[in-house]
Amino acid sequence: MNKLKQIPEFLRFVMVGLFATGLHYGIYFVLQKFIQVNVAYTLGYVLSFVANFYLTAYFTFGQPPSWKKAFGFGGHI
């Protein structure tokens, strides 16, 4: 694939990553006021991880997610 054609995909990948990071810390920030800090952090991480997976599949690569891809994606933890 031509490197110039990869730039929009890379930018979408970065945007999804930044969104997932913001979501993680946003959830953590809100939940830590109501529940234990470790639980709030873990919930933020898990929810942002799921959002990141779906957004990466649909928005970045334009493909529907699958269980096979989910396990491959989850293997990066």
PyMOL Python script that loads the backbone (N, CA, C, O; Angstrom):
from pymol import cmd

cmd.read_pdbstr("""\
ATOM      1  N   MET A   1       0.848  -1.182   0.000  1.00  0.00           N
ATOM      2  CA  MET A   1       0.000   0.000   0.000  1.00  0.00           C
ATOM      3  C   MET A   1       0.892   1.244   0.000  1.00  0.00           C
ATOM      4  O   MET A   1       1.901   1.297   0.703  1.00  0.00           O
ATOM      5  N   ASN A   2       0.516   2.212  -0.777  1.00  0.00           N
ATOM      6  CA  ASN A   2       1.251   3.463  -0.869  1.00  0.00           C
ATOM      7  C   ASN A   2       1.227   4.174   0.482  1.00  0.00           C
ATOM      8  O   ASN A   2       0.192   4.232   1.145  1.00  0.00           O
ATOM      9  N   LYS A   3       2.379   4.712   0.882  1.00  0.00           N
ATOM     10  CA  LYS A   3       2.471   5.372   2.191  1.00  0.00           C
ATOM     11  C   LYS A   3       1.527   6.562   2.317  1.00  0.00           C
ATOM     12  O   LYS A   3       1.013   6.817   3.406  1.00  0.00           O
ATOM     13  N   LEU A   4       1.286   7.292   1.242  1.00  0.00           N
ATOM     14  CA  LEU A   4       0.360   8.427   1.300  1.00  0.00           C
ATOM     15  C   LEU A   4      -1.071   7.969   1.556  1.00  0.00           C
ATOM     16  O   LEU A   4      -1.850   8.684   2.185  1.00  0.00           O
ATOM     17  N   LYS A   5      -1.414   6.796   1.078  1.00  0.00           N
ATOM     18  CA  LYS A   5      -2.752   6.262   1.311  1.00  0.00           C
ATOM     19  C   LYS A   5      -2.916   5.772   2.745  1.00  0.00           C
ATOM     20  O   LYS A   5      -4.043   5.644   3.225  1.00  0.00           O
ATOM     21  N   GLN A   6      -1.821   5.499   3.430  1.00  0.00           N
ATOM     22  CA  GLN A   6      -1.874   5.030   4.813  1.00  0.00           C
ATOM     23  C   GLN A   6      -2.024   6.172   5.813  1.00  0.00           C
ATOM     24  O   GLN A   6      -2.397   5.929   6.960  1.00  0.00           O
ATOM     25  N   ILE A   7      -1.749   7.384   5.417  1.00  0.00           N
ATOM     26  CA  ILE A   7      -1.798   8.519   6.348  1.00  0.00           C
ATOM     27  C   ILE A   7      -3.192   8.722   6.939  1.00  0.00           C
ATOM     28  O   ILE A   7      -3.294   8.871   8.156  1.00  0.00           O
ATOM     29  N   PRO A   8      -4.274   8.736   6.150  1.00  0.00           N
ATOM     30  CA  PRO A   8      -5.602   8.900   6.764  1.00  0.00           C
ATOM     31  C   PRO A   8      -5.938   7.774   7.746  1.00  0.00           C
ATOM     32  O   PRO A   8      -6.533   8.020   8.796  1.00  0.00           O
ATOM     33  N   GLU A   9      -5.562   6.556   7.409  1.00  0.00           N
ATOM     34  CA  GLU A   9      -5.803   5.431   8.311  1.00  0.00           C
ATOM     35  C   GLU A   9      -5.021   5.614   9.607  1.00  0.00           C
ATOM     36  O   GLU A   9      -5.545   5.362  10.692  1.00  0.00           O
ATOM     37  N   PHE A  10      -3.784   6.046   9.499  1.00  0.00           N
ATOM     38  CA  PHE A  10      -2.959   6.287  10.683  1.00  0.00           C
ATOM     39  C   PHE A  10      -3.567   7.388  11.551  1.00  0.00           C
ATOM     40  O   PHE A  10      -3.596   7.267  12.775  1.00  0.00           O
ATOM     41  N   LEU A  11      -4.048   8.452  10.928  1.00  0.00           N
ATOM     42  CA  LEU A  11      -4.662   9.546  11.686  1.00  0.00           C
ATOM     43  C   LEU A  11      -5.936   9.087  12.391  1.00  0.00           C
ATOM     44  O   LEU A  11      -6.195   9.487  13.526  1.00  0.00           O
ATOM     45  N   ARG A  12      -6.730   8.253  11.727  1.00  0.00           N
ATOM     46  CA  ARG A  12      -7.922   7.698  12.382  1.00  0.00           C
ATOM     47  C   ARG A  12      -7.522   6.810  13.556  1.00  0.00           C
ATOM     48  O   ARG A  12      -8.178   6.823  14.597  1.00  0.00           O
ATOM     49  N   PHE A  13      -6.452   6.043  13.393  1.00  0.00           N
ATOM     50  CA  PHE A  13      -5.944   5.185  14.461  1.00  0.00           C
ATOM     51  C   PHE A  13      -5.527   6.021  15.668  1.00  0.00           C
ATOM     52  O   PHE A  13      -5.832   5.669  16.807  1.00  0.00           O
ATOM     53  N   VAL A  14      -4.837   7.113  15.420  1.00  0.00           N
ATOM     54  CA  VAL A  14      -4.408   8.011  16.502  1.00  0.00           C
ATOM     55  C   VAL A  14      -5.622   8.630  17.187  1.00  0.00           C
ATOM     56  O   VAL A  14      -5.668   8.708  18.415  1.00  0.00           O
ATOM     57  N   MET A  15      -6.602   9.071  16.404  1.00  0.00           N
ATOM     58  CA  MET A  15      -7.808   9.677  16.991  1.00  0.00           C
ATOM     59  C   MET A  15      -8.554   8.681  17.875  1.00  0.00           C
ATOM     60  O   MET A  15      -9.024   9.042  18.954  1.00  0.00           O
ATOM     61  N   VAL A  16      -8.664   7.444  17.430  1.00  0.00           N
ATOM     62  CA  VAL A  16      -9.333   6.418  18.233  1.00  0.00           C
ATOM     63  C   VAL A  16      -8.556   6.177  19.522  1.00  0.00           C
ATOM     64  O   VAL A  16      -9.156   6.050  20.589  1.00  0.00           O
ATOM     65  N   GLY A  17      -7.244   6.114  19.437  1.00  0.00           N
ATOM     66  CA  GLY A  17      -6.422   5.918  20.630  1.00  0.00           C
ATOM     67  C   GLY A  17      -6.556   7.059  21.622  1.00  0.00           C
ATOM     68  O   GLY A  17      -6.643   6.831  22.829  1.00  0.00           O
ATOM     69  N   LEU A  18      -6.573   8.276  21.121  1.00  0.00           N
ATOM     70  CA  LEU A  18      -6.745   9.433  22.005  1.00  0.00           C
ATOM     71  C   LEU A  18      -8.129   9.439  22.642  1.00  0.00           C
ATOM     72  O   LEU A  18      -8.275   9.753  23.823  1.00  0.00           O
ATOM     73  N   PHE A  19      -9.142   9.092  21.854  1.00  0.00           N
ATOM     74  CA  PHE A  19     -10.499   9.016  22.399  1.00  0.00           C
ATOM     75  C   PHE A  19     -10.582   7.958  23.496  1.00  0.00           C
ATOM     76  O   PHE A  19     -11.160   8.204  24.555  1.00  0.00           O
ATOM     77  N   ALA A  20     -10.009   6.788  23.248  1.00  0.00           N
ATOM     78  CA  ALA A  20     -10.051   5.706  24.234  1.00  0.00           C
ATOM     79  C   ALA A  20      -9.312   6.098  25.507  1.00  0.00           C
ATOM     80  O   ALA A  20      -9.757   5.768  26.606  1.00  0.00           O
ATOM     81  N   THR A  21      -8.203   6.787  25.372  1.00  0.00           N
ATOM     82  CA  THR A  21      -7.463   7.253  26.548  1.00  0.00           C
ATOM     83  C   THR A  21      -8.292   8.252  27.340  1.00  0.00           C
ATOM     84  O   THR A  21      -8.375   8.164  28.565  1.00  0.00           O
ATOM     85  N   GLY A  22      -8.906   9.201  26.640  1.00  0.00           N
ATOM     86  CA  GLY A  22      -9.765  10.174  27.313  1.00  0.00           C
ATOM     87  C   GLY A  22     -10.958   9.520  27.975  1.00  0.00           C
ATOM     88  O   GLY A  22     -11.350   9.904  29.077  1.00  0.00           O
ATOM     89  N   LEU A  23     -11.541   8.530  27.309  1.00  0.00           N
ATOM     90  CA  LEU A  23     -12.670   7.799  27.881  1.00  0.00           C
ATOM     91  C   LEU A  23     -12.254   7.063  29.147  1.00  0.00           C
ATOM     92  O   LEU A  23     -12.959   7.092  30.156  1.00  0.00           O
ATOM     93  N   HIS A  24     -11.106   6.408  29.083  1.00  0.00           N
ATOM     94  CA  HIS A  24     -10.597   5.677  30.249  1.00  0.00           C
ATOM     95  C   HIS A  24     -10.455   6.596  31.457  1.00  0.00           C
ATOM     96  O   HIS A  24     -10.982   6.307  32.531  1.00  0.00           O
ATOM     97  N   TYR A  25      -9.756   7.683  31.279  1.00  0.00           N
ATOM     98  CA  TYR A  25      -9.527   8.578  32.415  1.00  0.00           C
ATOM     99  C   TYR A  25     -10.774   9.362  32.800  1.00  0.00           C
ATOM    100  O   TYR A  25     -10.924   9.738  33.963  1.00  0.00           O
ATOM    101  N   GLY A  26     -11.663   9.614  31.861  1.00  0.00           N
ATOM    102  CA  GLY A  26     -12.931  10.259  32.198  1.00  0.00           C
ATOM    103  C   GLY A  26     -13.789   9.368  33.074  1.00  0.00           C
ATOM    104  O   GLY A  26     -14.342   9.815  34.079  1.00  0.00           O
ATOM    105  N   ILE A  27     -13.899   8.106  32.690  1.00  0.00           N
ATOM    106  CA  ILE A  27     -14.658   7.149  33.498  1.00  0.00           C
ATOM    107  C   ILE A  27     -14.012   6.995  34.863  1.00  0.00           C
ATOM    108  O   ILE A  27     -14.697   7.004  35.886  1.00  0.00           O
ATOM    109  N   TYR A  28     -12.706   6.857  34.880  1.00  0.00           N
ATOM    110  CA  TYR A  28     -11.970   6.717  36.143  1.00  0.00           C
ATOM    111  C   TYR A  28     -12.192   7.929  37.046  1.00  0.00           C
ATOM    112  O   TYR A  28     -12.447   7.779  38.241  1.00  0.00           O
ATOM    113  N   PHE A  29     -12.097   9.115  36.481  1.00  0.00           N
ATOM    114  CA  PHE A  29     -12.248  10.342  37.259  1.00  0.00           C
ATOM    115  C   PHE A  29     -13.628  10.427  37.904  1.00  0.00           C
ATOM    116  O   PHE A  29     -13.754  10.793  39.072  1.00  0.00           O
ATOM    117  N   VAL A  30     -14.659  10.087  37.136  1.00  0.00           N
ATOM    118  CA  VAL A  30     -16.029  10.156  37.664  1.00  0.00           C
ATOM    119  C   VAL A  30     -16.275   9.058  38.692  1.00  0.00           C
ATOM    120  O   VAL A  30     -16.801   9.325  39.773  1.00  0.00           O
ATOM    121  N   LEU A  31     -15.900   7.837  38.364  1.00  0.00           N
ATOM    122  CA  LEU A  31     -16.213   6.712  39.242  1.00  0.00           C
ATOM    123  C   LEU A  31     -15.430   6.709  40.549  1.00  0.00           C
ATOM    124  O   LEU A  31     -15.916   6.191  41.554  1.00  0.00           O
ATOM    125  N   GLN A  32     -14.231   7.277  40.554  1.00  0.00           N
ATOM    126  CA  GLN A  32     -13.427   7.246  41.778  1.00  0.00           C
ATOM    127  C   GLN A  32     -14.087   8.016  42.917  1.00  0.00           C
ATOM    128  O   GLN A  32     -13.738   7.825  44.082  1.00  0.00           O
ATOM    129  N   LYS A  33     -15.028   8.875  42.586  1.00  0.00           N
ATOM    130  CA  LYS A  33     -15.747   9.625  43.619  1.00  0.00           C
ATOM    131  C   LYS A  33     -16.811   8.764  44.302  1.00  0.00           C
ATOM    132  O   LYS A  33     -17.287   9.099  45.387  1.00  0.00           O
ATOM    133  N   PHE A  34     -17.181   7.651  43.658  1.00  0.00           N
ATOM    134  CA  PHE A  34     -18.272   6.822  44.161  1.00  0.00           C
ATOM    135  C   PHE A  34     -17.850   5.419  44.584  1.00  0.00           C
ATOM    136  O   PHE A  34     -18.475   4.821  45.460  1.00  0.00           O
ATOM    137  N   ILE A  35     -16.802   4.897  43.971  1.00  0.00           N
ATOM    138  CA  ILE A  35     -16.362   3.537  44.291  1.00  0.00           C
ATOM    139  C   ILE A  35     -14.856   3.525  44.522  1.00  0.00           C
ATOM    140  O   ILE A  35     -14.174   4.528  44.313  1.00  0.00           O
ATOM    141  N   GLN A  36     -14.353   2.384  44.954  1.00  0.00           N
ATOM    142  CA  GLN A  36     -12.927   2.233  45.242  1.00  0.00           C
ATOM    143  C   GLN A  36     -12.090   2.570  43.996  1.00  0.00           C
ATOM    144  O   GLN A  36     -12.475   2.250  42.872  1.00  0.00           O
ATOM    145  N   VAL A  37     -10.960   3.210  44.216  1.00  0.00           N
ATOM    146  CA  VAL A  37     -10.118   3.703  43.127  1.00  0.00           C
ATOM    147  C   VAL A  37      -9.691   2.577  42.181  1.00  0.00           C
ATOM    148  O   VAL A  37      -9.747   2.744  40.963  1.00  0.00           O
ATOM    149  N   ASN A  38      -9.270   1.446  42.723  1.00  0.00           N
ATOM    150  CA  ASN A  38      -8.820   0.340  41.862  1.00  0.00           C
ATOM    151  C   ASN A  38      -9.948  -0.184  40.978  1.00  0.00           C
ATOM    152  O   ASN A  38      -9.725  -0.516  39.814  1.00  0.00           O
ATOM    153  N   VAL A  39     -11.138  -0.258  41.522  1.00  0.00           N
ATOM    154  CA  VAL A  39     -12.291  -0.720  40.750  1.00  0.00           C
ATOM    155  C   VAL A  39     -12.637   0.310  39.675  1.00  0.00           C
ATOM    156  O   VAL A  39     -12.936  -0.057  38.539  1.00  0.00           O
ATOM    157  N   ALA A  40     -12.599   1.574  40.021  1.00  0.00           N
ATOM    158  CA  ALA A  40     -12.891   2.641  39.057  1.00  0.00           C
ATOM    159  C   ALA A  40     -11.892   2.613  37.904  1.00  0.00           C
ATOM    160  O   ALA A  40     -12.274   2.762  36.743  1.00  0.00           O
ATOM    161  N   TYR A  41     -10.628   2.425  38.222  1.00  0.00           N
ATOM    162  CA  TYR A  41      -9.591   2.382  37.192  1.00  0.00           C
ATOM    163  C   TYR A  41      -9.799   1.183  36.269  1.00  0.00           C
ATOM    164  O   TYR A  41      -9.698   1.299  35.048  1.00  0.00           O
ATOM    165  N   THR A  42     -10.091   0.034  36.872  1.00  0.00           N
ATOM    166  CA  THR A  42     -10.296  -1.180  36.087  1.00  0.00           C
ATOM    167  C   THR A  42     -11.519  -1.060  35.183  1.00  0.00           C
ATOM    168  O   THR A  42     -11.463  -1.444  34.015  1.00  0.00           O
ATOM    169  N   LEU A  43     -12.612  -0.536  35.706  1.00  0.00           N
ATOM    170  CA  LEU A  43     -13.808  -0.341  34.879  1.00  0.00           C
ATOM    171  C   LEU A  43     -13.529   0.625  33.730  1.00  0.00           C
ATOM    172  O   LEU A  43     -13.959   0.394  32.600  1.00  0.00           O
ATOM    173  N   GLY A  44     -12.816   1.697  34.020  1.00  0.00           N
ATOM    174  CA  GLY A  44     -12.451   2.641  32.968  1.00  0.00           C
ATOM    175  C   GLY A  44     -11.609   1.983  31.897  1.00  0.00           C
ATOM    176  O   GLY A  44     -11.799   2.222  30.704  1.00  0.00           O
ATOM    177  N   TYR A  45     -10.672   1.150  32.334  1.00  0.00           N
ATOM    178  CA  TYR A  45      -9.797   0.456  31.389  1.00  0.00           C
ATOM    179  C   TYR A  45     -10.593  -0.501  30.509  1.00  0.00           C
ATOM    180  O   TYR A  45     -10.454  -0.491  29.286  1.00  0.00           O
ATOM    181  N   VAL A  46     -11.420  -1.323  31.131  1.00  0.00           N
ATOM    182  CA  VAL A  46     -12.181  -2.325  30.381  1.00  0.00           C
ATOM    183  C   VAL A  46     -13.145  -1.663  29.396  1.00  0.00           C
ATOM    184  O   VAL A  46     -13.218  -2.064  28.235  1.00  0.00           O
ATOM    185  N   LEU A  47     -13.876  -0.660  29.850  1.00  0.00           N
ATOM    186  CA  LEU A  47     -14.832   0.010  28.963  1.00  0.00           C
ATOM    187  C   LEU A  47     -14.133   0.730  27.812  1.00  0.00           C
ATOM    188  O   LEU A  47     -14.616   0.707  26.680  1.00  0.00           O
ATOM    189  N   SER A  48     -13.009   1.361  28.095  1.00  0.00           N
ATOM    190  CA  SER A  48     -12.284   2.044  27.021  1.00  0.00           C
ATOM    191  C   SER A  48     -11.644   1.040  26.067  1.00  0.00           C
ATOM    192  O   SER A  48     -11.513   1.313  24.874  1.00  0.00           O
ATOM    193  N   PHE A  49     -11.248  -0.116  26.586  1.00  0.00           N
ATOM    194  CA  PHE A  49     -10.675  -1.164  25.738  1.00  0.00           C
ATOM    195  C   PHE A  49     -11.710  -1.675  24.737  1.00  0.00           C
ATOM    196  O   PHE A  49     -11.409  -1.856  23.557  1.00  0.00           O
ATOM    197  N   VAL A  50     -12.929  -1.905  25.218  1.00  0.00           N
ATOM    198  CA  VAL A  50     -14.010  -2.370  24.340  1.00  0.00           C
ATOM    199  C   VAL A  50     -14.343  -1.298  23.300  1.00  0.00           C
ATOM    200  O   VAL A  50     -14.505  -1.602  22.119  1.00  0.00           O
ATOM    201  N   ALA A  51     -14.443  -0.055  23.742  1.00  0.00           N
ATOM    202  CA  ALA A  51     -14.717   1.045  22.808  1.00  0.00           C
ATOM    203  C   ALA A  51     -13.600   1.159  21.777  1.00  0.00           C
ATOM    204  O   ALA A  51     -13.861   1.364  20.592  1.00  0.00           O
ATOM    205  N   ASN A  52     -12.371   1.027  22.224  1.00  0.00           N
ATOM    206  CA  ASN A  52     -11.221   1.105  21.326  1.00  0.00           C
ATOM    207  C   ASN A  52     -11.287   0.000  20.276  1.00  0.00           C
ATOM    208  O   ASN A  52     -11.020   0.245  19.099  1.00  0.00           O
ATOM    209  N   PHE A  53     -11.637  -1.204  20.691  1.00  0.00           N
ATOM    210  CA  PHE A  53     -11.729  -2.322  19.751  1.00  0.00           C
ATOM    211  C   PHE A  53     -12.771  -2.050  18.664  1.00  0.00           C
ATOM    212  O   PHE A  53     -12.489  -2.200  17.476  1.00  0.00           O
ATOM    213  N   TYR A  54     -13.965  -1.652  19.075  1.00  0.00           N
ATOM    214  CA  TYR A  54     -15.027  -1.409  18.097  1.00  0.00           C
ATOM    215  C   TYR A  54     -14.712  -0.218  17.197  1.00  0.00           C
ATOM    216  O   TYR A  54     -14.928  -0.277  15.986  1.00  0.00           O
ATOM    217  N   LEU A  55     -14.208   0.848  17.778  1.00  0.00           N
ATOM    218  CA  LEU A  55     -13.884   2.024  16.963  1.00  0.00           C
ATOM    219  C   LEU A  55     -12.731   1.748  16.008  1.00  0.00           C
ATOM    220  O   LEU A  55     -12.735   2.225  14.873  1.00  0.00           O
ATOM    221  N   THR A  56     -11.750   0.984  16.458  1.00  0.00           N
ATOM    222  CA  THR A  56     -10.639   0.639  15.576  1.00  0.00           C
ATOM    223  C   THR A  56     -11.140  -0.191  14.400  1.00  0.00           C
ATOM    224  O   THR A  56     -10.744   0.035  13.256  1.00  0.00           O
ATOM    225  N   ALA A  57     -12.008  -1.148  14.688  1.00  0.00           N
ATOM    226  CA  ALA A  57     -12.532  -1.996  13.611  1.00  0.00           C
ATOM    227  C   ALA A  57     -13.366  -1.182  12.624  1.00  0.00           C
ATOM    228  O   ALA A  57     -13.111  -1.210  11.420  1.00  0.00           O
ATOM    229  N   TYR A  58     -14.359  -0.462  13.133  1.00  0.00           N
ATOM    230  CA  TYR A  58     -15.293   0.248  12.251  1.00  0.00           C
ATOM    231  C   TYR A  58     -14.708   1.525  11.656  1.00  0.00           C
ATOM    232  O   TYR A  58     -14.746   1.724  10.442  1.00  0.00           O
ATOM    233  N   PHE A  59     -14.172   2.381  12.505  1.00  0.00           N
ATOM    234  CA  PHE A  59     -13.746   3.716  12.065  1.00  0.00           C
ATOM    235  C   PHE A  59     -12.384   3.691  11.376  1.00  0.00           C
ATOM    236  O   PHE A  59     -12.209   4.303  10.323  1.00  0.00           O
ATOM    237  N   THR A  60     -11.425   2.987  11.967  1.00  0.00           N
ATOM    238  CA  THR A  60     -10.079   2.999  11.405  1.00  0.00           C
ATOM    239  C   THR A  60      -9.973   2.122  10.165  1.00  0.00           C
ATOM    240  O   THR A  60      -9.457   2.555   9.135  1.00  0.00           O
ATOM    241  N   PHE A  61     -10.462   0.884  10.266  1.00  0.00           N
ATOM    242  CA  PHE A  61     -10.268  -0.070   9.179  1.00  0.00           C
ATOM    243  C   PHE A  61     -11.521  -0.334   8.353  1.00  0.00           C
ATOM    244  O   PHE A  61     -11.447  -1.003   7.322  1.00  0.00           O
ATOM    245  N   GLY A  62     -12.677   0.185   8.790  1.00  0.00           N
ATOM    246  CA  GLY A  62     -13.905   0.024   8.026  1.00  0.00           C
ATOM    247  C   GLY A  62     -14.383  -1.409   7.897  1.00  0.00           C
ATOM    248  O   GLY A  62     -15.003  -1.773   6.898  1.00  0.00           O
ATOM    249  N   GLN A  63     -14.097  -2.229   8.909  1.00  0.00           N
ATOM    250  CA  GLN A  63     -14.503  -3.632   8.895  1.00  0.00           C
ATOM    251  C   GLN A  63     -15.255  -3.955  10.172  1.00  0.00           C
ATOM    252  O   GLN A  63     -14.940  -3.414  11.232  1.00  0.00           O
ATOM    253  N   PRO A  64     -16.243  -4.828  10.084  1.00  0.00           N
ATOM    254  CA  PRO A  64     -16.948  -5.214  11.312  1.00  0.00           C
ATOM    255  C   PRO A  64     -16.043  -6.058  12.203  1.00  0.00           C
ATOM    256  O   PRO A  64     -15.242  -6.848  11.702  1.00  0.00           O
ATOM    257  N   PRO A  65     -16.164  -5.899  13.509  1.00  0.00           N
ATOM    258  CA  PRO A  65     -15.347  -6.707  14.415  1.00  0.00           C
ATOM    259  C   PRO A  65     -15.830  -8.157  14.431  1.00  0.00           C
ATOM    260  O   PRO A  65     -16.981  -8.444  14.104  1.00  0.00           O
ATOM    261  N   SER A  66     -14.940  -9.058  14.812  1.00  0.00           N
ATOM    262  CA  SER A  66     -15.296 -10.470  14.922  1.00  0.00           C
ATOM    263  C   SER A  66     -14.660 -11.034  16.188  1.00  0.00           C
ATOM    264  O   SER A  66     -13.767 -10.420  16.773  1.00  0.00           O
ATOM    265  N   TRP A  67     -15.128 -12.205  16.603  1.00  0.00           N
ATOM    266  CA  TRP A  67     -14.548 -12.842  17.795  1.00  0.00           C
ATOM    267  C   TRP A  67     -13.074 -13.148  17.581  1.00  0.00           C
ATOM    268  O   TRP A  67     -12.268 -12.998  18.499  1.00  0.00           O
ATOM    269  N   LYS A  68     -12.720 -13.575  16.380  1.00  0.00           N
ATOM    270  CA  LYS A  68     -11.316 -13.883  16.080  1.00  0.00           C
ATOM    271  C   LYS A  68     -10.451 -12.634  16.262  1.00  0.00           C
ATOM    272  O   LYS A  68      -9.378 -12.691  16.862  1.00  0.00           O
ATOM    273  N   LYS A  69     -10.929 -11.518  15.740  1.00  0.00           N
ATOM    274  CA  LYS A  69     -10.193 -10.263  15.886  1.00  0.00           C
ATOM    275  C   LYS A  69     -10.177  -9.807  17.339  1.00  0.00           C
ATOM    276  O   LYS A  69      -9.193  -9.233  17.804  1.00  0.00           O
ATOM    277  N   ALA A  70     -11.271 -10.065  18.054  1.00  0.00           N
ATOM    278  CA  ALA A  70     -11.342  -9.657  19.461  1.00  0.00           C
ATOM    279  C   ALA A  70     -10.282 -10.371  20.280  1.00  0.00           C
ATOM    280  O   ALA A  70      -9.623  -9.755  21.118  1.00  0.00           O
ATOM    281  N   PHE A  71     -10.113 -11.668  20.044  1.00  0.00           N
ATOM    282  CA  PHE A  71      -9.098 -12.403  20.794  1.00  0.00           C
ATOM    283  C   PHE A  71      -7.697 -11.961  20.404  1.00  0.00           C
ATOM    284  O   PHE A  71      -6.805 -11.911  21.251  1.00  0.00           O
ATOM    285  N   GLY A  72      -7.494 -11.641  19.138  1.00  0.00           N
ATOM    286  CA  GLY A  72      -6.195 -11.124  18.709  1.00  0.00           C
ATOM    287  C   GLY A  72      -5.918  -9.759  19.315  1.00  0.00           C
ATOM    288  O   GLY A  72      -4.800  -9.475  19.744  1.00  0.00           O
ATOM    289  N   PHE A  73      -6.940  -8.919  19.346  1.00  0.00           N
ATOM    290  CA  PHE A  73      -6.823  -7.582  19.931  1.00  0.00           C
ATOM    291  C   PHE A  73      -6.582  -7.692  21.431  1.00  0.00           C
ATOM    292  O   PHE A  73      -5.753  -6.972  21.987  1.00  0.00           O
ATOM    293  N   GLY A  74      -7.311  -8.598  22.085  1.00  0.00           N
ATOM    294  CA  GLY A  74      -7.170  -8.803  23.523  1.00  0.00           C
ATOM    295  C   GLY A  74      -5.834  -9.409  23.901  1.00  0.00           C
ATOM    296  O   GLY A  74      -5.404  -9.294  25.048  1.00  0.00           O
ATOM    297  N   GLY A  75      -5.177 -10.048  22.958  1.00  0.00           N
ATOM    298  CA  GLY A  75      -3.867 -10.633  23.221  1.00  0.00           C
ATOM    299  C   GLY A  75      -2.784  -9.601  23.450  1.00  0.00           C
ATOM    300  O   GLY A  75      -1.678  -9.948  23.865  1.00  0.00           O
ATOM    301  N   HIS A  76      -3.082  -8.344  23.187  1.00  0.00           N
ATOM    302  CA  HIS A  76      -2.098  -7.272  23.372  1.00  0.00           C
ATOM    303  C   HIS A  76      -2.093  -6.716  24.787  1.00  0.00           C
ATOM    304  O   HIS A  76      -1.320  -5.811  25.103  1.00  0.00           O
ATOM    305  N   ILE A  77      -2.949  -7.254  25.629  1.00  0.00           N
ATOM    306  CA  ILE A  77      -3.023  -6.745  27.008  1.00  0.00           C
ATOM    307  C   ILE A  77      -1.781  -7.151  27.758  1.00  0.00           C
ATOM    308  O   ILE A  77      -1.638  -6.826  28.937  1.00  0.00           O
TER     309      ILE A  77
END
""", "prot")
cmd.dss("prot")
cmd.show_as("cartoon", "prot")
cmd.util.cbc("prot")
cmd.orient("prot")
